[in-house]
Amino acid sequence: MSLDHSRHSRDTVSPPSGDERSAVGRRITWVSVGVNIVLTAVQMVIGYVAHSQSLMADAIHTLADVVSDGFVLFAIRSSGKAADADHPYGHARFETAASLVLGLILCATGAAILLAAVTRLQSLGSAPLVGNAALWASLATLACKEGLYRYMLSAAQRLRSPLLVANAWHARADALSSLVVAAGVGGALAGYPFADALAAIVVGAMIIKSGLGFAMTAIRELIDTSLDEDEVVGIRTTIASTPGVRGLHELRTRRMAHQALVDAHIQVSPRISVSEGHHIAESARQRVLDNHPGVLDVLVHIDAEDDLDPALRGPGLPERDVLMARLALLLGDELANFEKVVLHFLGQRVEAEVFLTNAMTGDGEYVTRLEARLKERLPGDEWFASISLNQVIAPK
């Protein structure tokens, strides 16, 4: 039976609100706290009376669950807070930090159990016999923890909370460890005294494996590991299919607890306006948010061309004020006299669109003079590839 907690199903419906996540998360965690407190007391008492080291080890494991549930409650309360000046992306990574702490606690608990079990194996001759009560206690614990696992996992998957999923799989690991304990106690009762200590060793190893899994998942998120490949492909397809998007590159993703952040560079036509480019970017962003419920936000950068193309890289072009001064020299007129000037920065050259007022275009000689100046002065210019003269047509 697999303990791979990372392979849980993902809902395709919209995620619950922050308040609902917090309320449900607290409820199922408090249920876990109550069950584990009762089980810890029962296992500890019966394990001591029945001389079962494996049952005592499982009691310590269950006690660690109570501590980890405390971390979960803290994380749920903290991660539900709204974004503020110090945490502009919200507090969701409190869940991640708590998952890391939970994993480390499990590793330490498992190591302590392993050490105690190995010590007992070295002195089996003087160890007291295991009592029958230990078997019944381990079986009852197995039933309780398996039921707790199924209850917690159902709610955790609906909330899409990695922390709660991790805690649910922790309960499943507890159930399996209780099964090992039952087998070890049964072996000891059948005349194999080493079976109880051996079961404790197996339980300790299982706890360490589970803890390492949770810790590594949290670390992967903290170092901004990207989303799964199929998720990235889906997001890429959604952005690339947005009307007006000519290309997509530098798509970057990272997970933040149950949500994800996306950065994308999209390529649009180099001759559209800034407002149209912004409209295309907002359309791409909204399409991702609508079609990928797990995404918290999308940052879209607009490119007029493929800025990854080495042929387009170079020392760069001057700022607009410098280019406008050069344009005035080429035209031989004050630019303030024109309706507007639009500059297109394309690779290492600039294309300019100069819009003339109705009065200018009505004067045929004026336009002819401008065209003659450009024909004489523009060829070989360092910055300008072309300059077009356009008439402004405004509704009356």
N, C-alpha and C positions, 0 to 999 in steps of 0.2 A: 504494500500500500504506500503510495507516494506522499511525502511530506512537502512537496513543492508548492509552497503557499503563494508563489508568484503567478501561478496559472489559474487564476480565478476568472469566472465569466464576467464580462463587462456588459452592463445594460446599454441599450441603445436609446432609452428614453431620457428625457431631460433630468439632470441631477436634482436631488432635493435641495430646498433652500438651506441657508446656513443655520437658521433657528431649528429646523426639523432635524438636520444632521446632528446638531448639538444635543437636542432632547433625546433622540433615539440612541445616540452614542452613550449618553450618560445612563440611560435606563438599562441597556444590555450590560454595561460594565458594572453597574451596581448589582445586577443579578449575579454576575460572575463573582463579585466580591463576596456576596452572601454565601453562595454555594462553596466557594473555596475555603472560607473561614470554617464552615461546618466540617468539611472534609479534612482539613488540616488537623482539627482537634480529634476527630475520630481516628484518623490514621496514626497520629502521634501516640495516642493512648493505647490503642490496640497493638501497634507495632512494638511499643515498649513492653507491654504485658506479655505478648506472644513471642518476644525475642526475634522479631523479623527485621533484619537490617534493610532489606529491600523496601519494606513498607515504610520504615522510618525515612529512607531516602526519598520515597515518593511523597511523604508528608512535607519534607523540606522543599521539594519541587512545588508542591501545592502552595506552600507558604510564599515561595517566590512569585507565584501567580498573583497573590494578594498585593504584594509590593508592586508588581508590574501593572496591575489594574489601577493602582494609585497614580502611576505615571500616565496611564491612558486618560484617566479623568482630568488630570492637570493639562494634558495636551489638548483634549477636546475643548476644555474651557478657554485655553489660550488661543488655539487656532481659529476659534469662532469669532474672535475680535475683528472689528473692521480695520481697514488700512489706515495708517496714520503717517505723520511726517517721518518717523524713524523706520516704518515698515510700509513703504508705498505699495508693495505687492500683497499686503495682508500678512497674516500670522500662520498660514497653513503649514509652514515648515516646523512649527512646534511639534506637529505629528511626527515628522521625520526624525527630529532630535529624540523624541520619546521612543521611537522604534529602535534607534541606535542604542539608547540606554537599556531598553528591554533586552536586546540581543546580548549586550555585555553582561547583564545580570544572569541571564541563562547560562552563558559560558562559564561564569564563575561558580554558579550553583552546580553545574555538571562536573566541573573539575573537583569540587569538594566531595561530591558523592563518589567519584571514581577513587579518590585517595582513601576514603573511609572503607570502601568495599575491598580494595586491595589489601589494606591492613587486616581486615577480618579474614581474608583467605589465608593469610600467613599464620593464623591462630585458630584454625577450625577445630582442633582437638579440644580446646577449652571453651568453645562457644556452646551456649545452651540450645536445646532443641526448639524448633519453631512450633508455635501453637496453631490449632485449627482455626481460631478466630481470625488469624491474619489472612487466610484464604477468602473467607466470606467478606472481610473488609475490602480486600483488593478487588473482588468482583463487584461489590456495590459501588466502589469508586469508579471502576471502569464504566458502569452504566451511567452514572451521574455526569462524568466528563464527556462521554460521547454525546449525550443529550445536550449538554451545554455547548459543545462545538457546533452542532447542527443549528441550534437557535441563534448563536452569535454570527455564524457565517452567512446565514440568510439575510440578516439585517445589514451586515457589513458590505455585502455585495450590492445591495440596493443603494447604500449610501456612497459606494465607490470610495471607501476609506482604506488605504493601505494599512494604516495603523490598526484598525478594527479587524481587518482580514488577518493581519499577523497575529492578533490576540486570539482570534478564533482558531487558527491553525495551532497556536500554542495549546489551546484546549484539546485539540485532536492529538497533539504530541503527548499530552498528559494521559489521554485515554489509552494510547498505545503503550505508554510506559506502565500504566496500571495493568495492562494485559501481560506485559513481561513480568511484572511483579507477581501476578497470579500464577504464571507458569513457574517462576522461581520458588514461590512458597509451596506449590503443589509438588515440585521436585524434592524439596526439603522434607515434606511430610512423607514422601514415598521412600525415604531412606538415602537421599543424596544431599547431605548437609551443605555442600559447596554451591548448590543450585541457587540458594537465596542470595549469597554474596555475588554470584555470577550475574544474577538478574539485576542487582544494584549497579554493577559495572555497565551493563547494557543500557539501563535507564540513564546513567550519567552520560554515556556517549551520545544517546539520542538527544538529551537536553543540550549538549554542546553543539551538535549539528544544527539543531533548530535555532539556537542563538546566533550561530555564525551566519545562517541564512538571513535572519532578520537584520543583523548588523550590516551585512554586505549590501542588501537592498537599500538601506538607509544611506550608506556611504555612496552608492551609485547615484542616488538623487542629489546628495550634497555636493558632489563634484560635477553636477549638471550633465549627466549622461542623457543622451537623446532618447526619444520615445522609441517604441518597437518599430521595426522596419515597416510593417503593414500599416501602422498608424501614420507614419511619415509619408508613405506613398499616397494614402488617402487624402491627407492635407495638401500634398503637392498637386494632386489631380484637381481638387476643389479650387485652388488658387489659379492654376493654369487655365482652367475652363471659364474663368471670369471674363466677360466681354471687355475688350480693350487691353487685356494682358497679352503681350507679344512673347514674353519669355519669363522664366523664373530661375533664379540661381541664389546661392547662399541661403537656403532654407535651413534654419536652425531651430531645434526644439529642446525643451528641457522640462522635466516634471517638477511639480511643487505639490507634494502630498497627493491628493486625489485629483488635482487639476494639472494643466500643462500651459506653458508659455511658448509662443511661436514668434520667430523673427524671419522675415522674408524680403528679398530684393526682387522686385518685379520690373520688367522692361515694358515701356509703353512707347507709343509713337513720339519721336523727338519734336514734332511740330504741333502738338496739342498744347492747350493752355495749362497753367498751373492748376487752375480750379478743376479742369477735366481730369488731370492726372490724380488730383486728390480724390475726386469722385470715384475713379476706378479703384484706387487703393482702399477706400472705405467700403466699396462693394465687395472686394476680395476679402477684406477683414470680416465683414458681416456674414458672408457665405461660409467661412470657416467656423464662426461661432454658431451659426444655425445648424450646420451639418456635422459638427464634431462637439457634442455637449461637454466633453471633458476638457476642452480648451478654455482657459480663463481669459486670455487676451492675445491679440495678434498685433505685432508691430510691423508695418509694411513700409519699406523704403522704395522710392520711385527712381528708376534709372531711365534715361533717354536712350541708352544703348547698353551693350554688354560691357560693363566696366571691368570684366575679368579678361577681356581681350588684350593681350600684350601690345598689339599694334596701336591701340588707342591710348596707351600710357605714355607719358612724357613729362616735360617740365610744367605743363599746365598753362592755362590762359589767364590774362589779367582780369581784374574785377570790372564790373559794369561801367564804373565812372571813367576808367581808362579807355575802354572800348568806345564809349560814347564820345569822348574827345577825339579819338581817331576817326570815328564815323563823321563827325562834324567837319573835319578837314577834308575827307573824301568827298562830301557833298557840297562843301563850300557854302554852308548856310548854318544858321543857328537851329539846333534841334528843337528848341522851344517853339519854333514856328510850325512844327509838324503835329499831327494829331496824336500819334504814339509811335514807339519803336519797340519791336519785339526781337530779342536775341535768342538764337538757338545755338547752344554750345555742343558741338558735335566733334568728338575726337580732339584733334589739335587745331581745328578751325571753327569759325563762327559764321553762321548765316543770319543776316539781318533782314527784317521786314519793316519798311518805313511806310507809315500810313499818312497820306496827304489829306489835307482838308479839302472840302468841296471847292473853295476859292482857288486853291492851288491847281487842282486838276482842271478847273475851268480856264486856266491860263496855259494854253498849249505851249507857248514859248518857254515858260518857266520849267515845265516838265522836260522839254527838249534839252534845256541847259543842264538840268540835273543828270539826265541820261548821258549826255556828252562828257560831263565831268567823271562820272563813274566809269565810262568806257576807257577814259584816259588814265585814271588814277588807280582803279581797283586791281587790274592784273598784277600778279606778283606781290600783293599785299601780304604782310606777315601773318595777320590774324583773320582777315575776312575772306571767306571763300566766295560769297555772293551777297549782293544787296538788291532786294526787290522793292519797287515802288508800287504802292497799292492805294486805291481810292477807298475812302470811308463811305459806305452807303448806310445812311441812317434813315429810319422811317420818319415821315413828316407828320 
